[in-house]
Amino acid sequence: MDKSEIALTIGKNIANLRNSLGLTQAKFAEKLGLSPSFISCVERGKRSIGIEHVYAIAHEFGVSYDEILAGQSPLDRTNILYKAIQSCPPELIPVIAEPTRSLIEGLTKVINND
């Protein structure tokens, strides 16, 4: 993948994120302290976006770097887990169910500082 393809991919991911948030390019740019024309160029792959802007987008809108750079949303990651469980042999489901449930509960406590 060359630089222009990477810029276009990231631009599309940013446009998808912005649209999912229901924001215009102008409003999105305003929240980031950028110009709407810059956002337009980035979304069309005409300009590359710097890491400082990726950081700003992630923190302003509470998204992961994966969502911006690779277009992978939390739902995509959930689907990966779901597909892995679906492909598991039926006799293993009871074996992995309890440890998985315990892991999720433990991680939730850590995340919520319980």
C-alpha positions as a Markdown table, in Angstrom:
| # | Residue | x | y | z |
|---|---|---|---|---|
| 1 | Met | 0.0 | 0.0 | 0.0 |
| 2 | Asp | 1.5 | 3.3 | -1.0 |
| 3 | Lys | 1.2 | 6.7 | 0.8 |
| 4 | Ser | -1.7 | 7.9 | -1.3 |
| 5 | Glu | -3.7 | 4.7 | -0.7 |
| 6 | Ile | -3.0 | 4.9 | 3.1 |
| 7 | Ala | -4.1 | 8.6 | 3.1 |
| 8 | Leu | -7.3 | 7.6 | 1.3 |
| 9 | Thr | -8.1 | 4.7 | 3.6 |
| 10 | Ile | -7.6 | 6.9 | 6.7 |
| 11 | Gly | -9.6 | 9.7 | 5.1 |
| 12 | Lys | -12.5 | 7.3 | 4.5 |
| 13 | Asn | -12.3 | 6.1 | 8.1 |
| 14 | Ile | -12.4 | 9.6 | 9.4 |
| 15 | Ala | -15.4 | 10.5 | 7.1 |
| 16 | Asn | -17.2 | 7.3 | 8.4 |
| 17 | Leu | -16.5 | 8.3 | 12.0 |
| 18 | Arg | -17.6 | 11.9 | 11.4 |
| 19 | Asn | -20.8 | 10.7 | 9.7 |
| 20 | Ser | -21.5 | 8.2 | 12.5 |
| 21 | Leu | -21.3 | 11.1 | 15.0 |
| 22 | Gly | -23.7 | 13.1 | 12.9 |
| 23 | Leu | -21.3 | 16.0 | 12.4 |
| 24 | Thr | -20.7 | 18.2 | 9.4 |
| 25 | Gln | -17.1 | 18.7 | 8.3 |
| 26 | Ala | -17.3 | 22.2 | 9.7 |
| 27 | Lys | -18.5 | 21.1 | 13.1 |
| 28 | Phe | -16.0 | 18.2 | 13.2 |
| 29 | Ala | -13.2 | 20.6 | 12.2 |
| 30 | Glu | -14.3 | 23.2 | 14.8 |
| 31 | Lys | -14.1 | 20.7 | 17.6 |
| 32 | Leu | -10.6 | 19.9 | 16.6 |
| 33 | Gly | -9.4 | 23.4 | 16.0 |
| 34 | Leu | -8.9 | 22.6 | 12.3 |
| 35 | Ser | -10.3 | 24.1 | 9.1 |
| 36 | Pro | -13.2 | 22.4 | 7.2 |
| 37 | Ser | -11.1 | 22.5 | 4.0 |
| 38 | Phe | -8.4 | 20.5 | 5.7 |
| 39 | Ile | -10.9 | 17.9 | 6.9 |
| 40 | Ser | -12.3 | 17.8 | 3.4 |
| 41 | Cys | -8.9 | 17.2 | 1.9 |
| 42 | Val | -8.1 | 14.5 | 4.5 |
| 43 | Glu | -11.4 | 12.7 | 3.9 |
| 44 | Arg | -10.7 | 12.6 | 0.2 |
| 45 | Gly | -7.2 | 11.4 | 0.7 |
| 46 | Lys | -5.7 | 14.6 | -0.8 |
| 47 | Arg | -3.8 | 15.4 | 2.4 |
| 48 | Ser | -2.2 | 13.1 | 5.0 |
| 49 | Ile | -3.2 | 13.6 | 8.6 |
| 50 | Gly | -0.5 | 13.9 | 11.2 |
| 51 | Ile | -0.3 | 11.8 | 14.3 |
| 52 | Glu | -1.1 | 14.8 | 16.5 |
| 53 | His | -4.5 | 15.0 | 14.6 |
| 54 | Val | -5.1 | 11.3 | 15.0 |
| 55 | Tyr | -4.5 | 11.7 | 18.7 |
| 56 | Ala | -6.8 | 14.7 | 18.9 |
| 57 | Ile | -9.6 | 12.9 | 17.1 |
| 58 | Ala | -9.2 | 9.8 | 19.4 |
| 59 | His | -9.4 | 11.9 | 22.5 |
| 60 | Glu | -12.0 | 14.4 | 21.4 |
| 61 | Phe | -14.5 | 11.7 | 20.3 |
| 62 | Gly | -13.5 | 8.8 | 22.5 |
| 63 | Val | -12.6 | 6.4 | 19.8 |
| 64 | Ser | -9.6 | 4.1 | 19.4 |
| 65 | Tyr | -6.7 | 4.6 | 17.1 |
| 66 | Asp | -7.8 | 1.5 | 15.3 |
| 67 | Glu | -11.1 | 3.1 | 14.3 |
| 68 | Ile | -9.2 | 6.0 | 12.8 |
| 69 | Leu | -6.3 | 4.2 | 11.2 |
| 70 | Ala | -7.8 | 0.8 | 10.3 |
| 71 | Gly | -11.5 | 1.5 | 10.4 |
| 72 | Gln | -12.0 | -1.2 | 12.9 |
| 73 | Ser | -14.8 | -0.3 | 15.3 |
| 74 | Pro | -15.5 | -2.0 | 18.6 |
| 75 | Leu | -18.4 | -3.8 | 16.9 |
| 76 | Asp | -15.9 | -5.3 | 14.4 |
| 77 | Arg | -13.9 | -6.6 | 17.3 |
| 78 | Thr | -17.0 | -8.1 | 18.9 |
| 79 | Asn | -17.8 | -9.8 | 15.6 |
| 80 | Ile | -14.3 | -11.3 | 15.6 |
| 81 | Leu | -14.9 | -12.8 | 19.0 |
| 82 | Tyr | -18.4 | -14.0 | 18.1 |
| 83 | Lys | -17.1 | -15.7 | 14.9 |
| 84 | Ala | -14.3 | -17.4 | 16.9 |
| 85 | Ile | -16.9 | -18.8 | 19.4 |
| 86 | Gln | -19.1 | -20.0 | 16.5 |
| 87 | Ser | -16.3 | -21.9 | 15.0 |
| 88 | Cys | -15.4 | -23.6 | 18.3 |
| 89 | Pro | -16.4 | -27.3 | 18.5 |
| 90 | Pro | -19.6 | -27.7 | 20.5 |
| 91 | Glu | -18.0 | -29.8 | 23.1 |
| 92 | Leu | -15.6 | -27.0 | 24.0 |
| 93 | Ile | -18.3 | -24.3 | 24.6 |
| 94 | Pro | -18.9 | -25.4 | 28.2 |
| 95 | Val | -15.2 | -25.6 | 28.8 |
| 96 | Ile | -14.5 | -22.0 | 27.7 |
| 97 | Ala | -17.8 | -20.4 | 28.9 |
| 98 | Glu | -16.9 | -20.0 | 32.6 |
| 99 | Pro | -13.3 | -18.8 | 32.2 |
| 100 | Thr | -14.5 | -16.3 | 29.6 |
| 101 | Arg | -17.3 | -15.0 | 31.8 |
| 102 | Ser | -14.8 | -14.7 | 34.7 |
| 103 | Leu | -12.3 | -12.9 | 32.5 |
| 104 | Ile | -15.0 | -10.4 | 31.3 |
| 105 | Glu | -16.1 | -9.7 | 34.9 |
| 106 | Gly | -12.5 | -9.2 | 36.0 |
| 107 | Leu | -11.7 | -6.9 | 33.2 |
| 108 | Thr | -14.9 | -4.9 | 33.7 |
| 109 | Lys | -13.9 | -4.4 | 37.4 |
| 110 | Val | -10.4 | -3.2 | 36.4 |
| 111 | Ile | -11.8 | -0.8 | 33.7 |
| 112 | Asn | -14.4 | 0.6 | 36.2 |
| 113 | Asn | -11.8 | 0.8 | 39.0 |
| 114 | Asp | -14.0 | -1.4 | 41.3 |
